[in-house]
Amino acid sequence: MAVNVQAYKELLLYCEKRLVTLVAVSKTKSVEEIHELYNLGHRDFAENYVQELLEKKDKLPQDIRWHFIGHLQSNKVKLIVPFVFLIHGVDSVKLLSEINKQGNRAGKIINCLLQVHISTEETKFGFDENEVNDAVSKLSEFSHLRIKGLMGMASFSNDENLVRNEFSKLKKLFDRLKNGNDFQVLSMGMSGDYNIAIDEGSNLVRIGSLIFGERNYPR
Ligand SMILES: *Cc1c(COP(=O)(O)O)cnc(C)c1O
């Protein structure tokens, strides 16, 4: 297995032209594959599992910006707080509270995104729209975290209109909340739907299989 260099370069150009941050999703991929992309100049990588992230991080250069995009359990927060660049999937006030607590202990301010449930699929994590408003209203209680924006995943569907509407819904919510909240990052779009997401206003895409090839298990 190796990085698809051609696909990566095209993707990077596409993102750069549109001022979109490209985050490479390296879950299940080897340290060697990550290093290959690093050597092309890439620095933003994302992982879904804490244990896997910890194992890889120690074997890779220190200047990698590690994004955590999985479902984070409260008891694992302290393991990533010392080094994580951005936590994308924050989906409960309980988790916010734990991140704040561990940020305080580490003497750091932790950058986070609130995950919003936008798809029709039951299984995907995230706040619904009312819960996001509630969470945002509590942010002043948390001195050791900063919400930089929102993250969402569209339905895994070939229905382009459905996917587009879901991204568009998240963009509207982002625009409504960004004033007064210093929101800057709208994380939406993966290998199968990044161009729709960017059309609809995403400024950060999380791309795995297009860069690294298919994984050995479904997403
Ligand atoms: C795995 C994953 C991705 C990347 O998926 P691809 O389809 O391989 O690009 C993006 N975001 C999240 C939250 C993921 O879990």
The ligand as an SDF file (V2000), in Angstrom:
LIG
                    3D

 15 15  0  0  0  0  0  0  0  0999 V2000
  -13.0500    7.7430    8.1400 C   0  0  0  0  0  0  0  0  0  0  0  0
  -13.5580    9.1310    8.2360 C   0  0  0  0  0  0  0  0  0  0  0  0
  -13.3270   10.0770    7.2130 C   0  0  0  0  0  0  0  0  0  0  0  0
  -12.6200    9.7440    5.9220 C   0  0  0  0  0  0  0  0  0  0  0  0
  -13.4010    8.9160    5.1220 O   0  0  0  0  0  0  0  0  0  0  0  0
  -13.0410    8.6500    3.5760 P   0  0  0  0  0  0  0  0  0  0  0  0
  -14.3310    8.2930    2.9790 O   0  0  0  0  0  0  0  0  0  0  0  0
  -12.0570    7.5560    3.5640 O   0  0  0  0  0  0  0  0  0  0  0  0
  -12.4710    9.9110    3.0190 O   0  0  0  0  0  0  0  0  0  0  0  0
  -13.7720   11.3700    7.4200 C   0  0  0  0  0  0  0  0  0  0  0  0
  -14.4160   11.7270    8.5390 N   0  0  0  0  0  0  0  0  0  0  0  0
  -14.6770   10.8600    9.5220 C   0  0  0  0  0  0  0  0  0  0  0  0
  -15.4000   11.3240   10.7360 C   0  0  0  0  0  0  0  0  0  0  0  0
  -14.2720    9.5350    9.4050 C   0  0  0  0  0  0  0  0  0  0  0  0
  -14.5660    8.6720   10.3830 O   0  0  0  0  0  0  0  0  0  0  0  0
  1  2  1  0
  2  3  1  0
  2 14  2  0
  3  4  1  0
  3 10  2  0
  4  5  1  0
  5  6  1  0
  6  7  2  0
  6  8  1  0
  6  9  1  0
 10 11  1  0
 11 12  2  0
 12 13  1  0
 12 14  1  0
 14 15  1  0
M  END
$$$$
